[in-house]
Amino acid sequence: MAKKKAIASAFPFKSNYQEVLQSKIHYVDEGNENSEHTFLLLHGNPTSSYLWRNIIPYLSPLGRVIAPDLIGMGKSGKPDIDYTFKDHIAFMDAFMDKMELNNIIFVIQDWGSGIGFHYANRFRKKVAGIVFLEAIVRPITWSDANIIERFIFKRFRHPKKGYKMIVKNHFFVNRFLPMMTGRKLTTEEMEYYRAPYIEEAHRKPLFVWPSQIAISGTPKFSTDIIQAYNDYLPTSEVPKLMFHVKPGMIIKPKEAKQIIATWKNLTAINLGKGKHYIQETHPHEIGEGIVVWYGKKFKN
């Protein structure tokens, strides 16, 4: 059995900034900007472009690789906004417009998937492919979650108890992230993830995100968007690659099986054991899987 490759803690990429909607988006820009395809890597809550550090080197020989930090997260600006799903969509739309991105291959997870799938549904000619993992593929109901998940996310969404957990006690970064990673994060890794949120005031996006999850029809804005792209994606011929794990958190084995059975032009890779932040447990397998898929779908 081959020895598992080491997972690097370092983030050796140059920082870039793009002015967007009176603030700024921080992003990594690797590979050749004149390449046919641009891989756009979108993270979710409470992470940043740092989540992709071990995957970027696999993609940069294939094309241009852009990994932004969502507004209010990572090294991006922290404007005084509500940080709703609608706000994040507006900032990423503006970012992609300013960067003049076309022929996009999304690589998306968590809330990055909601943003990426929504963009792919609206701007179909600009999107060449979609890679997704632990992604928001459909609106859910409370019965889709197990008893522990229901307890945690109902607490997250509570205006007072959730605020205390996430803002005051920094639960999302200090507890939830390590718990849902599947391995023990190093001190250096945890410092990277904590760095954007040292001040309590900067934890607002982490607190707002759980309230934006489309659960049993609430909130309507998220539900309508997610339902719309769920109507589109299974029938779309755009090449798609899904990584899935067991037990997972969003795409559990039963969900993965359903997607495999019903989505057109889909390649699925089972990474084995994993939770939610699987870029931190299987980054090399993800990178290698994308390379193989890209070669088959775009270079043959």
N, C-alpha and C positions, 0 to 999 in steps of 0.2 A: 504493500500500500504506500502510495507516494506521500511524502511528508507535506503537511499543510504549510503553505507559504505564510510568512510572518505578516502581520497587519501593522503597517507603519502609523505612528502617531504624528509625524511631522506633516506640516502643510507648506510645501516648498514652492507655492505658486505666487506669482506677482498679483498684487491687488490693483484692480481697475475700478473706476467710478463713472457712472453715467448720471447726469442730472435728469431727473424725472419729476414732474408735477411738484415743483418747488422743493424737492428733496433730492436724495441721491440713492442710487442702487449700486452696491458693491458687487463685483463679479470677477470670476476667474476667466481668462480667455487664452486657451491653449490650442496647439495644433496650427494648421494653415488656414488663415482667414479666407483664402481664395479656393478652398475645397468645395466639392460639389455639395456636401451636406454639412449642416451644423447640428451637432448634438447639444441639446439644451437640457441641462440637468436641474430639476426643480425639487427642492427639499420640502419638508413639512414642519410640524410643531414637535419639539422646540429646537430644532437643529438649524443647520446653515450649510453653506457650500462645503464646509469641512467634512460633512458626511460622505462626500464623493471622492475624498483625497486618494484613496487606493484604487479607484475605478478610472479616474481621469487618464492615467498613463496608458491604459489599454485603448482608449478611444482617440487620443490625440494623433496617433499615426493614421487614423482612418479619415479624419476631417477636422473641422474646427470644433472646439469644445468650449461651451460657455456654461458656467455654473454660477448663477446669481444668488445673492441672499435676498429673501423676501423683505419687503419694507418693514422696518422695525425690528428686524432680526439680523443676526450675524453682524457684519460691519456696515450694513446699510443704514440710511438715515432713520431717525426716530421722531418723525413729525407728530404733532398733536392731532391725531385722527382717531376714528373709532376702531380701526383694525378689523373690520368685518371682512367676510369673504369678498364682498363687493369692492371694498377698498383694495384688497390684494390683487384682484382681477384688474382693476383700473391701473395700478402701478405696473403690473407685468405686461399688460397690453401696451402701455406707453413705452416701457423699456424695449419690448420687441420691435415696436415701430421705430424708435430712435436708432436701434441697432441695425435696422433694415434687414431683418432675418427672413430668409426664405429657405425652402427645401429643408425644413426642420425635422430632426428625429428627436422626439421628446424621450427623455429618460426620467421617470417621475415616480414619486412615492408620497404617501400620506397626503397632506393638503396640496403639495406640488402636483399631485395627480388630478385633483379637482380643477386646478388652474389650467393644467395642460390639456386634459380631456375637453374642457369647455372651449379652449382656444381651437383645438383640433376640429370641434364640431362647427364652429363659426367660420373658420378660415381654412377650409378643407384643401384648397389648392396650395397652401403654404406648408402643409405637413406631409412629409415623405414617409414617416414611420413612427411607431410609438412603442417604447419599452416601458413596462410598468411592473411594479412590485409593491405589495402591501398598499394597494391603491383603492380609492373610493370609486367603485364601479357602479353603484346604485344607491338610491335612498334606502335606509334601513328602518326597522321597527325595533322597539325595545326588546321584543321577543327574540331578535337575532343575536342578542348579546347574552353571555352566560351571567350567572348571578353576581360574580365578582366584577365583571365589566359594567354591569348595570349599576352596581353600587358606586363604583369609582366615577363613572361618567355622569351620573345624576348628581354626585357631590361636586364634580368639576363645574357643572352648569348652574349650581346654586349661587345666587348673587353674593351671599355672605360667606358661606362655608367654602365655596370654590375660590373666592378671593383670598381668604385666609390661607388655604392650601397652596395655591399657585403663586400668589404675589408675596404674601408674608413669609411662608415657609419654603418657597422655591421648590415645591414638590415635583413639578414637571421635569426639571433638570436634575435635581438631586436624587430623586427616587424613581420616577416613572421611566425616564430614559435608561438608567442602568438596569432596571427590572425587565424592560422589554427589549433589551439588546441581545441577550443570550450568551454573553461572556462578560467577564469583569473588565470594565474600561480602566485604562491606566490613569494615573494622576494627571499626566500631561493632557490626555484626551478630555478628561473632565474639566480641566482648566480652560481648554478651548471652548467647550460647550457653555461654561458658566460666564465666560468673559463678556459677552454682550449684555448680560443681565445682572451685573453687580448691583446696580441701583434698582430699588423696588419699582420705581416709576417706569423702568424699561421693560418690565415683565407684563405689561398690558397685553401685547399680542398673544402671549402664552395663555393668558386668562380668557381672552375673547374667543380664541379658536374652538374650544370645545362647545361653546354655545352655537357655533355655526354648523355643526354636524346635522345633516338632514335625518332626524329621527322621528318616525311616526308623523311626518308632515310638517314638522317644525324645525327650523324656520322655513317659511315658504320660499324665500329667495333661493336658498341652497337646494331645497327639494326640487324646485322647477328646473334649475340648471342641471342638476345631476340626473334627473329623469330624462331631460332632453338629450343629453349625451349618451345616456344608457339606451335610448331608442335608436341612436345613430350607430354607435360603435360596433355592436355585434354584426350588423349587416354591411359595414364598410369594408372595402377591399384593401384599405391601407395596411401594409405589413405590420403585424403586431407581435411583440415578444413579451410573454409573462413569466416572471420568476415567482414561484410559490414555495411555501415551507409548511411544516407541521410543528406546532399547532397554528402558527400565524395569529394575527389579531383581526385584521380586516378581511383578507382573503384566506379563509380557512379551507381545509381540504374539500369540504362539500361545495363551497363557492368556486374553488378552482376547477373542480370536476364539471360544474355547470358551465363555466366560461369555456373550457376546452370543448365541450359538446356543442356549444351554440354560436361561438364567435368565428366569423370568417377570417381566413388568412392569418391564423394565430399559431405561433410556435410557443410551446410551454416547456419550461425547465423546472424540474423539482429539485430544490437545493437540499432537501432533507430537513433536519431539525432547524427550527428558527422561530423567532417571535415577531417583532414588528420592525425594528431598525436593522434589517438584515444586511445592509451595506457594511455594518460593523462586525458581522459574523462571517459573511461569505463574499467579501469584495472581489477576490480574485476569480471566483467562480462566476460572478456576475460579469466582470470585465471580459473574461474569456468567452462566456456565452454570447455576449453582444458581438464580439469580433466574429465568431463563427456564423451567427445569424446574419450579420451585415454582409459577410462574404457571399452567403447563399442568396440573399434577397436582393442585393444591390450590385453585386459585382459579377454574377454569372451571366 
